[in-house]
Amino acid sequence: MGWAAIAIMVPTLIALGLVAWFGRETRGADLRRLDEAMDEPLVG
């Protein structure tokens, strides 16, 4: 039973870490600017 708990806990903790990381990167930023930048073509 211990291995099953670890097998469930590891991906969950990784997912929470990714959410915290990407959430911190966009905190305080104007998301409209990010959306506009994504609409622009990379090659002019």
C-alpha distance matrix in Angstrom:
0.0 3.8 5.5 5.2 6.4 8.8 10.0 10.9 12.4 14.6 16.8 17.1 18.5 20.7 22.0 22.8 24.5 26.6 27.7 28.7 30.6 32.5 33.1 34.8 36.9 38.5 38.8 42.5 43.6 45.7 43.7 46.9 48.0 44.8 45.3 49.0 48.1 45.7 48.5 50.9 51.2 50.2 53.3 56.6
3.8 0.0 3.8 5.4 5.2 6.3 8.6 10.1 10.5 12.4 15.2 15.6 16.2 18.5 20.4 20.9 22.2 24.6 25.9 26.6 28.3 30.5 31.2 32.5 34.7 36.5 36.8 40.4 41.7 44.0 42.2 45.5 46.4 43.2 44.0 47.6 46.5 44.3 47.4 49.6 49.9 48.7 51.8 55.1
5.5 3.8 0.0 3.8 5.4 5.1 6.0 8.6 9.8 10.7 13.2 14.4 15.3 16.9 18.9 20.1 21.2 23.2 24.8 25.8 27.2 29.2 30.3 31.7 33.6 35.5 36.1 39.8 40.7 43.0 41.0 44.3 45.0 41.7 42.4 45.9 44.7 42.3 45.3 47.4 47.5 46.2 49.2 52.6
5.2 5.4 3.8 0.0 3.8 5.4 5.0 6.3 8.6 10.3 11.9 12.7 14.5 16.2 17.5 18.8 20.5 22.2 23.4 24.8 26.4 28.1 29.0 30.8 32.7 34.3 34.9 38.7 39.5 41.5 39.3 42.5 43.5 40.1 40.6 44.2 43.2 40.7 43.6 45.9 46.1 45.0 48.1 51.4
6.4 5.2 5.4 3.8 0.0 3.8 5.5 5.2 6.0 8.7 10.8 10.8 12.1 14.5 15.8 16.4 18.2 20.3 21.3 22.3 24.2 26.1 26.7 28.3 30.5 32.1 32.4 36.1 37.2 39.4 37.4 40.7 41.7 38.5 39.2 42.8 41.9 39.7 42.6 45.0 45.5 44.4 47.7 50.9
8.8 6.3 5.1 5.4 3.8 0.0 3.8 5.4 4.9 6.0 9.0 9.8 10.3 12.2 14.3 15.1 16.2 18.4 19.9 20.8 22.2 24.4 25.4 26.7 28.7 30.6 31.1 34.8 35.8 38.2 36.3 39.7 40.3 37.1 38.0 41.5 40.3 38.2 41.3 43.4 43.7 42.4 45.6 48.9
10.0 8.6 6.0 5.0 5.5 3.8 0.0 3.8 5.7 5.9 7.4 9.1 10.7 11.7 13.3 15.1 16.3 17.7 19.4 20.9 22.1 23.8 25.1 26.8 28.4 30.1 31.1 34.8 35.4 37.6 35.4 38.6 39.3 35.9 36.5 40.0 38.8 36.4 39.3 41.5 41.6 40.4 43.5 46.8
10.9 10.1 8.6 6.3 5.2 5.4 3.8 0.0 3.8 5.8 6.3 6.6 9.0 10.6 11.3 12.8 14.8 16.2 17.2 18.9 20.6 22.0 22.9 24.9 26.7 28.1 28.8 32.6 33.3 35.3 33.0 36.2 37.2 33.9 34.4 38.0 37.1 34.7 37.6 40.0 40.4 39.5 42.7 45.9
12.4 10.5 9.8 8.6 6.0 4.9 5.7 3.8 0.0 3.8 5.8 5.1 6.1 8.6 10.0 10.5 12.2 14.3 15.4 16.4 18.2 20.1 20.8 22.4 24.5 26.2 26.6 30.3 31.3 33.6 31.7 35.0 35.9 32.7 33.6 37.2 36.2 34.1 37.2 39.5 40.1 39.0 42.4 45.5
14.6 12.4 10.7 10.3 8.7 6.0 5.9 5.8 3.8 0.0 3.8 5.4 5.3 6.3 8.7 10.0 10.6 12.5 14.4 15.5 16.5 18.6 19.9 21.2 22.9 24.9 25.7 29.5 30.2 32.6 30.7 34.1 34.6 31.2 32.3 35.7 34.4 32.3 35.5 37.5 37.9 36.6 39.8 43.0
16.8 15.2 13.2 11.9 10.8 9.0 7.4 6.3 5.8 3.8 0.0 3.8 5.5 5.0 6.1 8.6 9.7 10.5 12.3 14.2 15.2 16.5 18.0 19.9 21.2 22.9 24.1 27.8 28.2 30.3 28.1 31.3 31.9 28.5 29.3 32.7 31.5 29.2 32.3 34.4 34.8 33.6 36.9 40.1
17.1 15.6 14.4 12.7 10.8 9.8 9.1 6.6 5.1 5.4 3.8 0.0 3.8 5.4 5.1 6.2 8.6 10.0 10.7 12.4 14.2 15.6 16.3 18.4 20.2 21.6 22.3 26.0 26.8 28.8 26.7 30.0 31.0 27.8 28.5 32.1 31.3 29.2 32.2 34.5 35.3 34.4 37.9 40.8
18.5 16.2 15.3 14.5 12.1 10.3 10.7 9.0 6.1 5.3 5.5 3.8 0.0 3.8 5.4 5.1 6.1 8.6 9.9 10.5 12.2 14.3 15.1 16.4 18.5 20.3 20.8 24.5 25.5 28.0 26.3 29.8 30.4 27.3 28.6 32.0 30.9 29.2 32.5 34.6 35.4 34.3 37.7 40.7
20.7 18.5 16.9 16.2 14.5 12.2 11.7 10.6 8.6 6.3 5.0 5.4 3.8 0.0 3.8 5.5 5.0 6.3 8.7 9.9 10.5 12.3 14.0 15.4 16.7 18.8 19.9 23.6 24.1 26.5 24.7 28.1 28.4 25.1 26.4 29.7 28.3 26.5 29.8 31.7 32.3 31.0 34.4 37.4
22.0 20.4 18.9 17.5 15.8 14.3 13.3 11.3 10.0 8.7 6.1 5.1 5.4 3.8 0.0 3.8 5.4 5.1 6.3 8.7 9.9 10.7 12.0 14.2 15.6 16.9 18.1 21.9 22.2 24.3 22.1 25.4 26.1 22.9 23.7 27.3 26.2 24.2 27.4 29.6 30.4 29.5 33.0 35.9
22.8 20.9 20.1 18.8 16.4 15.1 15.1 12.8 10.5 10.0 8.6 6.2 5.1 5.5 3.8 0.0 3.8 5.4 5.1 6.2 8.6 10.1 10.3 12.2 14.4 15.7 16.1 19.9 20.8 23.1 21.4 24.9 25.7 22.8 24.0 27.5 26.7 25.1 28.4 30.6 31.8 31.0 34.6 37.3
24.5 22.2 21.2 20.5 18.2 16.2 16.3 14.8 12.2 10.6 9.7 8.6 6.1 5.0 5.4 3.8 0.0 3.8 5.5 5.1 6.1 8.7 9.7 10.6 12.5 14.7 15.3 19.0 19.8 22.5 21.1 24.7 25.0 22.0 23.7 27.0 25.7 24.4 27.9 29.7 30.8 29.6 33.2 35.9
26.6 24.6 23.2 22.2 20.3 18.4 17.7 16.2 14.3 12.5 10.5 10.0 8.6 6.3 5.1 5.4 3.8 0.0 3.8 5.4 5.0 6.1 8.2 9.8 10.7 12.6 14.1 17.8 18.0 20.3 18.6 22.0 22.2 19.0 20.5 23.8 22.4 20.9 24.3 26.2 27.2 26.0 29.6 32.4
27.7 25.9 24.8 23.4 21.3 19.9 19.4 17.2 15.4 14.4 12.3 10.7 9.9 8.7 6.3 5.1 5.5 3.8 0.0 3.8 5.5 5.4 5.8 8.4 10.0 10.9 11.9 15.6 16.1 18.2 16.4 19.9 20.7 17.7 19.0 22.5 21.7 20.3 23.5 25.8 27.2 26.5 30.2 32.7
28.7 26.6 25.8 24.8 22.3 20.8 20.9 18.9 16.4 15.5 14.2 12.4 10.5 9.9 8.7 6.2 5.1 5.4 3.8 0.0 3.8 5.7 5.1 6.1 8.7 10.3 10.3 14.0 15.2 17.9 16.8 20.6 21.0 18.4 20.3 23.6 22.7 21.8 25.3 27.2 28.8 28.0 31.7 34.0
30.6 28.3 27.2 26.4 24.2 22.2 22.1 20.6 18.2 16.5 15.2 14.2 12.2 10.5 9.9 8.6 6.1 5.0 5.5 3.8 0.0 3.8 5.4 5.3 6.5 9.1 10.2 13.7 14.2 17.1 16.2 19.8 19.6 16.8 19.1 22.1 20.6 19.9 23.5 25.0 26.5 25.2 28.8 31.3
32.5 30.5 29.2 28.1 26.1 24.4 23.8 22.0 20.1 18.6 16.5 15.6 14.3 12.3 10.7 10.1 8.7 6.1 5.4 5.7 3.8 0.0 3.8 5.4 5.1 6.6 8.7 12.2 12.0 14.4 12.9 16.4 16.4 13.4 15.4 18.5 17.3 16.4 19.9 21.6 23.2 22.3 26.0 28.3
33.1 31.2 30.3 29.0 26.7 25.4 25.1 22.9 20.8 19.9 18.0 16.3 15.1 14.0 12.0 10.3 9.7 8.2 5.8 5.1 5.4 3.8 0.0 3.8 5.5 5.5 6.1 9.9 10.5 12.9 11.8 15.5 16.1 13.6 15.6 18.8 18.2 17.7 21.0 23.0 25.0 24.5 28.3 30.3
34.8 32.5 31.7 30.8 28.3 26.7 26.8 24.9 22.4 21.2 19.9 18.4 16.4 15.4 14.2 12.2 10.6 9.8 8.4 6.1 5.3 5.4 3.8 0.0 3.8 5.5 5.2 8.6 9.8 13.0 12.9 16.6 16.5 14.5 17.1 19.9 18.9 19.0 22.5 23.9 26.0 25.2 28.9 30.8
36.9 34.7 33.6 32.7 30.5 28.7 28.4 26.7 24.5 22.9 21.2 20.2 18.5 16.7 15.6 14.4 12.5 10.7 10.0 8.7 6.5 5.1 5.5 3.8 0.0 3.8 5.8 8.5 8.2 11.4 11.1 14.6 13.8 11.5 14.5 17.0 15.6 15.8 19.4 20.6 22.5 21.5 25.2 27.1
38.5 36.5 35.5 34.3 32.1 30.6 30.1 28.1 26.2 24.9 22.9 21.6 20.3 18.8 16.9 15.7 14.7 12.6 10.9 10.3 9.1 6.6 5.5 5.5 3.8 0.0 3.8 6.3 5.4 8.0 7.5 11.2 11.0 9.1 11.8 14.4 13.8 14.1 17.4 18.9 21.4 21.0 24.7 26.3
38.8 36.8 36.1 34.9 32.4 31.1 31.1 28.8 26.6 25.7 24.1 22.3 20.8 19.9 18.1 16.1 15.3 14.1 11.9 10.3 10.2 8.7 6.1 5.2 5.8 3.8 0.0 3.8 5.5 8.5 9.1 12.7 13.0 11.9 14.5 17.0 16.8 17.5 20.5 22.1 24.8 24.6 28.2 29.6
42.5 40.4 39.8 38.7 36.1 34.8 34.8 32.6 30.3 29.5 27.8 26.0 24.5 23.6 21.9 19.9 19.0 17.8 15.6 14.0 13.7 12.2 9.9 8.6 8.5 6.3 3.8 0.0 3.8 6.6 8.8 11.8 11.8 11.8 14.6 16.5 16.6 18.0 20.6 22.0 25.0 24.9 28.5 29.3
43.6 41.7 40.7 39.5 37.2 35.8 35.4 33.3 31.3 30.2 28.2 26.8 25.5 24.1 22.2 20.8 19.8 18.0 16.1 15.2 14.2 12.0 10.5 9.8 8.2 5.4 5.5 3.8 0.0 3.8 5.9 8.7 8.2 8.2 11.2 12.8 12.8 14.4 17.0 18.2 21.2 21.3 24.8 25.6
45.7 44.0 43.0 41.5 39.4 38.2 37.6 35.3 33.6 32.6 30.3 28.8 28.0 26.5 24.3 23.1 22.5 20.3 18.2 17.9 17.1 14.4 12.9 13.0 11.4 8.0 8.5 6.6 3.8 0.0 3.8 5.4 5.6 6.9 9.1 10.4 11.3 13.1 15.0 16.5 19.9 20.6 23.9 24.3
43.7 42.2 41.0 39.3 37.4 36.3 35.4 33.0 31.7 30.7 28.1 26.7 26.3 24.7 22.1 21.4 21.1 18.6 16.4 16.8 16.2 12.9 11.8 12.9 11.1 7.5 9.1 8.8 5.9 3.8 0.0 3.8 5.3 4.9 6.2 8.6 9.8 10.6 12.6 14.7 17.9 18.8 22.4 23.1
46.9 45.5 44.3 42.5 40.7 39.7 38.6 36.2 35.0 34.1 31.3 30.0 29.8 28.1 25.4 24.9 24.7 22.0 19.9 20.6 19.8 16.4 15.5 16.6 14.6 11.2 12.7 11.8 8.7 5.4 3.8 0.0 3.8 5.4 5.0 6.1 8.6 9.9 10.7 12.8 16.4 17.9 21.1 21.3
48.0 46.4 45.0 43.5 41.7 40.3 39.3 37.2 35.9 34.6 31.9 31.0 30.4 28.4 26.1 25.7 25.0 22.2 20.7 21.0 19.6 16.4 16.1 16.5 13.8 11.0 13.0 11.8 8.2 5.6 5.3 3.8 0.0 3.8 5.4 5.1 6.1 8.7 10.0 11.0 14.5 15.6 18.7 18.9
44.8 43.2 41.7 40.1 38.5 37.1 35.9 33.9 32.7 31.2 28.5 27.8 27.3 25.1 22.9 22.8 22.0 19.0 17.7 18.4 16.8 13.4 13.6 14.5 11.5 9.1 11.9 11.8 8.2 6.9 4.9 5.4 3.8 0.0 3.8 5.5 5.1 6.3 8.9 10.3 13.4 14.0 17.5 18.4
45.3 44.0 42.4 40.6 39.2 38.0 36.5 34.4 33.6 32.3 29.3 28.5 28.6 26.4 23.7 24.0 23.7 20.5 19.0 20.3 19.1 15.4 15.6 17.1 14.5 11.8 14.5 14.6 11.2 9.1 6.2 5.0 5.4 3.8 0.0 3.8 5.4 5.2 6.5 9.1 12.3 13.8 17.2 17.9
49.0 47.6 45.9 44.2 42.8 41.5 40.0 38.0 37.2 35.7 32.7 32.1 32.0 29.7 27.3 27.5 27.0 23.8 22.5 23.6 22.1 18.5 18.8 19.9 17.0 14.4 17.0 16.5 12.8 10.4 8.6 6.1 5.1 5.5 3.8 0.0 3.8 5.4 5.2 6.7 10.4 12.3 15.3 15.3
48.1 46.5 44.7 43.2 41.9 40.3 38.8 37.1 36.2 34.4 31.5 31.3 30.9 28.3 26.2 26.7 25.7 22.4 21.7 22.7 20.6 17.3 18.2 18.9 15.6 13.8 16.8 16.6 12.8 11.3 9.8 8.6 6.1 5.1 5.4 3.8 0.0 3.8 5.4 5.4 8.6 9.5 12.7 13.3
45.7 44.3 42.3 40.7 39.7 38.2 36.4 34.7 34.1 32.3 29.2 29.2 29.2 26.5 24.2 25.1 24.4 20.9 20.3 21.8 19.9 16.4 17.7 19.0 15.8 14.1 17.5 18.0 14.4 13.1 10.6 9.9 8.7 6.3 5.2 5.4 3.8 0.0 3.8 5.5 7.7 8.9 12.4 13.7
48.5 47.4 45.3 43.6 42.6 41.3 39.3 37.6 37.2 35.5 32.3 32.2 32.5 29.8 27.4 28.4 27.9 24.3 23.5 25.3 23.5 19.9 21.0 22.5 19.4 17.4 20.5 20.6 17.0 15.0 12.6 10.7 10.0 8.9 6.5 5.2 5.4 3.8 0.0 3.8 6.5 9.1 11.9 12.4
50.9 49.6 47.4 45.9 45.0 43.4 41.5 40.0 39.5 37.5 34.4 34.5 34.6 31.7 29.6 30.6 29.7 26.2 25.8 27.2 25.0 21.6 23.0 23.9 20.6 18.9 22.1 22.0 18.2 16.5 14.7 12.8 11.0 10.3 9.1 6.7 5.4 5.5 3.8 0.0 3.8 6.4 8.8 8.9
51.2 49.9 47.5 46.1 45.5 43.7 41.6 40.4 40.1 37.9 34.8 35.3 35.4 32.3 30.4 31.8 30.8 27.2 27.2 28.8 26.5 23.2 25.0 26.0 22.5 21.4 24.8 25.0 21.2 19.9 17.9 16.4 14.5 13.4 12.3 10.4 8.6 7.7 6.5 3.8 0.0 3.8 5.5 6.4
50.2 48.7 46.2 45.0 44.4 42.4 40.4 39.5 39.0 36.6 33.6 34.4 34.3 31.0 29.5 31.0 29.6 26.0 26.5 28.0 25.2 22.3 24.5 25.2 21.5 21.0 24.6 24.9 21.3 20.6 18.8 17.9 15.6 14.0 13.8 12.3 9.5 8.9 9.1 6.4 3.8 0.0 3.8 6.4
53.3 51.8 49.2 48.1 47.7 45.6 43.5 42.7 42.4 39.8 36.9 37.9 37.7 34.4 33.0 34.6 33.2 29.6 30.2 31.7 28.8 26.0 28.3 28.9 25.2 24.7 28.2 28.5 24.8 23.9 22.4 21.1 18.7 17.5 17.2 15.3 12.7 12.4 11.9 8.8 5.5 3.8 0.0 3.8
56.6 55.1 52.6 51.4 50.9 48.9 46.8 45.9 45.5 43.0 40.1 40.8 40.7 37.4 35.9 37.3 35.9 32.4 32.7 34.0 31.3 28.3 30.3 30.8 27.1 26.3 29.6 29.3 25.6 24.3 23.1 21.3 18.9 18.4 17.9 15.3 13.3 13.7 12.4 8.9 6.4 6.4 3.8 0.0
